[in-house]
Amino acid sequence: MHSNPRILVVEDSASVQAYLGALLQHAGYHDPIMKQSIEEVLEWLQDLTPEQTPDLVLTDVHLPGKDGIEGLRILKETPVFFEVPFIVMTADDSDDIVGRAFKEGAMDFVRKPFRNVELVARIGAALQLKSQIERRRDRERELLELIEQMETANIDLGVKSRMDYLTGAANRLALDDYLARAWNESLAQGTVLGVLMIDLDYFKKFNDHYGHRAGDEALKKVAGVLDASLRRPGDLTARYGGEEFTLVLPGTGESGLHSVAERVRSRVYKLAIPNEGSPHTVVTLSIGGACEIPTPSSSWTSLISRADEALYRAKSDGRNRYAYHKT
């Protein structure tokens, strides 16, 4: 992220633009980028350089032409905005509007008329979370570079044995160790621990039709989407085995699991990896979720089992969907 975070504001009212510009400048966010419509943003994107990439987008819902939520969907599908947090501003905070905004990838929303302190605080929180994610990615990149160096030097270290060689995700050994530690931490703190079990639908048919090399490439792409969809340093992506992955999400309850599951399911669907063996004609995911506040008489293995049962139900109900295991 830039040392001076770049904020893109999409707002059609000149007076509100001026007000937000002054507010952001006063809060230390200098030279915000002002656009009046989604169409204007899309035109601006054509000449965008990497140095001009925004760190956060603040968009109104009611805009001329495409509304802010439709624009959110379109922009989130472009590489430039894939990991950029969006905060939606709206005077209509109905369940329908808010639900649509979060479904399309909004990180947060503020009601109009907004309070200055609240808006600045939400912007700061979103940028801080983005910075944490980027630091996590940097650490992972450094780890991958280290592994490449080890392979070149033919050095076998413990870290190599804990990463899945194909996808770069944690392997089963690392997953079991991490789950045990996360379980004990949640037990000590009295906090919830959530997991998602994820399976690529009709993957045997995919391999039979396209070949195992194409299957390996599909697994890499899916693993990349899963990891990119996690927003906190404590979350973990692991390859459970074959075409199955596990996400470990400390501090994540039922609603949070649903949000993450729908985000990864939708993003993989939008990759549009062809799969003629599927009724959807593209690679899709079935996902099962479960969460629990650990007790001394329970274990993380039962949590995985319940998430696996939910995954089986998602596949039985038609695939390309999420199911939750209620206790």
C-alpha positions in Angstrom: 0.0 0.0 0.0 1.2 3.5 -0.8 2.8 5.5 2.1 0.0 8.1 1.4 -3.1 5.9 0.8 -4.9 6.8 -2.4 -8.7 7.0 -2.0 -11.0 6.9 -5.0 -14.4 8.7 -4.3 -17.3 8.0 -6.7 -19.9 10.6 -5.9 -22.1 12.6 -8.4 -22.8 15.5 -6.2 -20.2 18.3 -6.5 -21.0 19.7 -3.1 -20.6 16.2 -1.4 -17.4 15.7 -3.4 -16.0 19.0 -2.1 -17.0 18.1 1.4 -15.5 14.6 1.3 -12.3 16.0 -0.3 -11.8 18.5 2.5 -12.6 15.8 5.2 -10.2 13.3 3.7 -7.5 16.0 3.4 -8.0 16.9 7.0 -7.7 13.3 8.0 -4.4 13.0 6.3 -5.5 11.3 3.0 -4.2 13.7 0.5 -5.2 14.2 -3.1 -8.3 11.9 -3.2 -9.4 10.9 -6.7 -12.8 12.2 -7.5 -15.1 10.6 -10.1 -18.8 11.2 -10.7 -19.9 7.8 -12.1 -18.9 4.2 -12.6 -18.6 4.9 -16.3 -16.1 7.7 -15.6 -14.1 5.3 -13.4 -14.0 2.6 -16.2 -12.8 5.2 -18.7 -10.1 6.3 -16.1 -9.0 2.7 -15.7 -7.8 2.5 -19.4 -4.8 4.8 -18.7 -4.2 3.8 -15.1 -0.6 3.0 -14.0 0.3 0.7 -11.1 1.4 3.8 -9.1 -2.1 5.3 -9.5 -3.9 2.2 -8.2 -6.3 3.2 -5.3 -6.0 1.7 -1.9 -9.7 2.1 -1.1 -12.9 3.0 -2.9 -15.6 5.1 -1.3 -18.7 5.0 -3.5 -22.3 6.2 -3.3 -25.1 3.8 -4.2 -27.2 6.2 -6.2 -25.2 7.3 -9.2 -26.1 8.3 -12.7 -25.9 5.4 -15.1 -24.8 2.2 -13.3 -25.5 2.4 -9.6 -22.8 2.0 -7.0 -23.5 -1.7 -6.3 -23.6 -2.6 -9.9 -20.3 -0.7 -10.3 -18.9 -2.5 -7.3 -19.6 -5.9 -9.0 -18.0 -4.7 -12.3 -14.9 -3.2 -10.7 -14.4 -6.2 -8.3 -14.0 -8.4 -11.4 -11.1 -6.3 -12.7 -7.6 -7.2 -11.6 -6.9 -3.6 -10.4 -9.7 -3.7 -7.8 -9.7 -7.4 -6.9 -8.2 -6.8 -3.5 -9.2 -3.1 -3.0 -11.6 -2.6 -0.1 -14.9 -0.8 -1.0 -17.0 1.2 1.4 -20.5 2.0 0.2 -22.3 5.2 1.2 -26.1 5.1 1.2 -29.1 6.9 2.6 -31.1 3.7 2.0 -29.8 1.2 4.6 -32.6 -1.3 3.9 -31.7 -5.0 4.2 -31.9 -5.4 0.4 -29.4 -2.6 -0.3 -27.0 -3.6 2.4 -27.3 -7.3 1.5 -26.6 -6.6 -2.2 -23.6 -4.5 -1.3 -22.0 -7.2 0.9 -22.8 -9.9 -1.7 -20.9 -8.0 -4.4 -17.8 -7.6 -2.1 -18.2 -4.4 -0.1 -16.1 -4.4 3.1 -18.3 -1.9 4.9 -21.0 0.7 4.5 -21.9 4.1 6.0 -25.3 5.7 6.2 -25.9 9.1 4.7 -25.8 11.7 6.2 -22.6 10.3 7.7 -20.8 11.4 10.8 -17.3 12.6 10.1 -15.7 10.6 12.9 -17.5 7.4 11.9 -16.5 7.7 8.2 -12.9 8.5 9.0 -12.7 5.6 11.5 -14.2 3.1 9.0 -11.8 4.2 6.3 -8.9 3.8 8.7 -10.0 0.4 9.8 -10.4 -0.8 6.1 -6.9 0.5 5.2 -5.4 -1.1 8.3 -6.9 -4.4 7.3 -5.6 -4.1 3.8 -2.2 -3.3 5.1 -2.2 -6.5 7.3 -3.2 -8.6 4.3 -0.4 -7.2 2.2 2.1 -7.9 5.0 0.8 -11.4 5.2 1.2 -11.8 1.4 4.7 -10.4 1.6 5.6 -13.0 4.2 4.1 -15.8 2.1 6.0 -14.5 -0.9 9.2 -14.6 1.1 8.4 -18.1 2.2 7.9 -19.3 -1.4 11.2 -17.6 -2.4 12.9 -19.5 0.4 11.4 -22.8 -0.8 12.6 -22.1 -4.3 16.1 -21.4 -2.9 16.0 -24.6 -0.9 15.0 -26.6 -4.0 17.9 -25.1 -6.0 20.3 -25.9 -3.3 18.7 -29.3 -2.7 18.2 -28.4 1.0 15.4 -30.2 2.8 14.1 -28.0 5.7 11.0 -28.5 7.8 9.1 -25.6 6.2 9.2 -27.4 2.9 7.5 -30.5 4.3 4.6 -28.4 5.6 3.6 -26.8 2.3 1.6 -28.5 -0.5 4.1 -28.6 -3.4 1.5 -28.0 -6.1 -0.7 -25.2 -4.8 1.5 -23.5 -2.3 -1.2 -23.9 0.4 -0.4 -25.5 3.8 -0.4 -29.3 3.5 -2.3 -31.8 5.7 0.4 -32.0 8.3 0.5 -28.2 8.7 -3.3 -28.1 8.8 -3.5 -30.6 11.7 -0.9 -28.8 13.7 -2.5 -25.4 13.0 -6.0 -26.7 14.0 -4.7 -28.1 17.2 -3.1 -24.7 18.1 -6.1 -22.7 17.0 -8.4 -25.0 19.0 -6.3 -24.6 22.2 -6.1 -20.8 21.8 -9.9 -20.6 21.3 -10.4 -22.8 24.3 -8.2 -20.6 26.5 -9.9 -17.4 25.3 -13.4 -18.7 25.1 -13.7 -17.6 21.4 -15.3 -19.3 18.4 -13.4 -21.3 15.8 -14.8 -21.8 12.3 -13.8 -24.0 9.5 -14.9 -24.5 5.9 -14.4 -27.7 3.9 -14.3 -27.0 0.2 -14.5 -29.5 -2.7 -14.2 -28.9 -6.5 -17.3 -30.3 -8.1 -17.1 -33.0 -10.8 -13.3 -32.9 -10.7 -12.9 -36.5 -11.7 -14.8 -35.7 -14.9 -12.6 -32.6 -15.3 -9.4 -34.7 -15.2 -10.8 -37.3 -17.4 -11.8 -34.7 -20.1 -9.0 -32.2 -19.9 -6.1 -34.2 -18.4 -4.3 -34.1 -15.1 -2.0 -31.2 -16.1 -5.1 -29.0 -16.6 -6.4 -30.3 -13.3 -3.2 -29.2 -11.6 -3.6 -25.8 -13.1 -7.2 -25.5 -11.9 -6.2 -26.5 -8.4 -3.5 -23.8 -8.4 -6.0 -21.2 -9.5 -8.6 -22.2 -6.9 -6.0 -22.2 -4.2 -5.0 -18.7 -5.2 -8.6 -17.4 -5.0 -9.1 -19.1 -1.6 -6.0 -17.4 -0.2 -6.8 -14.0 -1.7 -10.2 -14.2 -0.2 -8.9 -14.4 3.4 -8.7 -11.1 5.1 -6.9 -11.7 8.4 -3.3 -12.8 9.2 -4.7 -15.6 11.4 -6.7 -17.3 8.7 -5.2 -20.4 6.9 -5.7 -22.0 3.5 -4.8 -25.7 3.4 -5.1 -28.5 0.9 -6.9 -31.3 2.7 -6.2 -33.8 0.0 -7.0 -34.4 -3.7 -9.4 -31.6 -4.8 -10.4 -30.7 -1.3 -9.3 -27.7 0.7 -9.9 -26.4 4.2 -10.1 -22.8 5.5 -9.4 -22.3 9.2 -11.0 -19.1 10.4 -10.4 -18.3 14.1 -13.0 -16.0 15.7 -15.5 -16.6 12.8 -19.0 -17.6 13.6 -22.0 -18.7 11.5 -22.6 -15.4 9.6 -18.9 -14.9 9.0 -18.5 -18.4 7.6 -21.4 -17.8 5.3 -19.8 -14.5 4.0 -16.4 -16.1 3.3 -18.0 -19.2 1.8 -20.1 -17.2 -0.6 -17.2 -15.0 -1.5 -14.9 -17.8 -2.5 -17.7 -19.8 -4.2 -18.6 -16.7 -6.3 -15.0 -15.8 -7.1 -14.2 -19.3 -8.3 -17.4 -19.4 -10.4 -16.3 -16.1 -12.0 -13.0 -17.6 -13.0 -15.0 -19.5 -15.6 -12.6 -22.4 -15.8 -14.3 -24.6 -18.4 -15.6 -28.0 -17.1 -17.8 -29.7 -19.7 -18.5 -32.5 -17.2 -20.4 -30.1 -14.9 -24.0 -28.9 -15.4 -22.6 -25.4 -14.9 -20.0 -25.9 -17.7 -17.4 -24.3 -15.4 -15.5 -25.3 -12.3 -17.6 -24.7 -9.2 -17.2 -25.3 -5.4 -19.3 -27.1 -2.8 -18.6 -25.8 0.7 -19.5 -27.0 4.1 -19.0 -25.0 7.3 -19.1 -25.5 11.0 -18.0 -23.4 14.0 -17.7 -24.0 17.7 -16.6 -22.5 21.0 -14.2 -25.2 22.2 -14.8 -27.0 25.5 -12.4 -29.3 27.4 -14.6 -32.3 26.4 -14.6 -31.5 22.7 -12.0 -31.6 19.9 -11.1 -30.0 16.6 -11.6 -33.4 14.9 -15.3 -33.3 15.6 -15.4 -29.7 14.2 -13.9 -31.0 10.9 -16.3 -33.9 10.8 -19.3 -31.6 11.1 -18.0 -29.3 8.4 -17.4 -32.4 6.2 -21.0 -33.5 6.8 -22.2 -30.1 5.7 -20.0 -30.3 2.6 -21.6 -33.7 1.8 -25.1 -32.1 2.2 -24.1 -29.2 -0.2 -23.0 -31.8 -2.8 -26.2 -33.8 -2.3 -28.4 -30.7 -2.7 -27.0 -30.0 -6.1 -23.4 -28.7 -5.7 -22.1 -25.1 -6.3 -23.5 -24.1 -3.0 -22.7 -23.7 0.7 -24.2 -25.6 3.6 -23.8 -25.0 7.3 -23.8 -27.7 10.1 -25.9 -26.5 13.0 -25.2 -28.0 16.4 
